[in-house]
Amino acid sequence: MANYKGLDSQIRSNNFKSTLLILGFPSVIILSVWAVFFFVNGGMWDDYVQYEFFKVAPFVLAGIGVWFLIAFMFHSKMIQFAVKSKPLERKENMRVYNLVENLCMSVGMKMPKIYVMESQALNAFASGMNEKTFAVTLTRGIMEKLDDAELEGVIAHELAHIRNKDVRLLIISIIFVGILGFIVQIAFRSVLWGGAGRSRGGKKQDGRLMMIILLVSAVAYLLTILFRFALSRKREFMADAGAVEMTKRPDALASALRKISGKSTVDDVGSDDVKSMFIENNPKENGMAASGLSGIFATHPPIEKRIAFLEQI
C-alpha cells in the first residue's frame, strides 16, 4: 500500500485542490469571456475590449456564484432524484446498515446516510459536500449478490471517498463543468436557430459573435471536462487503496470488482455526471467506447487495472 498517501495528507491535498477548483473554474470562464471580446475585436486588445470585458465580468461572476450556491444547497436532492434512491433504515436491512456502521466506528468517522437504488445492476457511489449531506448509495443488486466481505470492501471504497473529501472535490468540478456545458448548449442552439440569416426585432443576429462564443466555450468545456475525468480516475485508485486500509482485505474488494465488471450499468440513470460517481462506470457497457482515445474521456480507470493494483497490495 505504498502508493497510498496518509489520510491526513490526502485530505489536505484534496482540500487544497477544492480551493483551486473553486478559484480555477470561474477563472477559466472569465478568461473565456475575455477571449470572446478579444476575437470579436479582430484579435486586438484595446479600450473597447477592456471596457466591454470589465463591464460584463461582474455579472458573469454573479451568475457563477448563484449557480454554485443553488447546486451546493440542492445537490443531494438532485442526485437522489436522478437515481430514484430512497433511504435505507436499519430495520429494513440490518446486514448493510451494520457493515456501514462498523466500518465507520473502526475509523472514527460519523456515519453517512444510506440510500438504495432499486436496480439489479451492481453499483454504488458516495456523495455529499459536508457531514450533513454525506451519503452512500447502493443498488439492490450489489447488496444481494455480493457476500459480506465483498460488500464491506465496496462500502469501504465509498467511505474512503468521503474520508478523503473526494466527493466534495468531484461535485465542485461537476458543478463548474456543468456551467460551461450549459453555455456551449445555448451557444450551439443560437448558432443553429439564428445563424442562418434569421432576424429578430428587425436586426440580424450576429452569427459571427455566436460562433466565437460557441468555439471559445467549447474549447474551455473540453479542457475542463478532460481535467475532471483525469481527477476522477485518480480518485478511484486512491479510494481502492483507502478501502484496503480500512478492511485489510484487498482480495475481497478485488473479488467484488470482478463481479461488478460487466454488470454495473444502471439503466434508468440518465445523468452522466451521476454515473461518473459510481464505483464503476464503463462506457463499453453502454456502447459508447469508440476509439483508443476513449481512455482520456473515461471517468474510471479500467477495472482490470484496479484489480491488478489490489492484487499487488
Helices and strands as residue ranges (DSSP letters): H 7-40, H 47-83, E 85-87, H 94-107, E 113-117, E 124-127, E 135-139, H 140-145, H 148-163, H 166-194, E 199-200, E 203-204, H 207-247, H 250-260, H 272-275, G 283-286, G 292-297, H 303-312
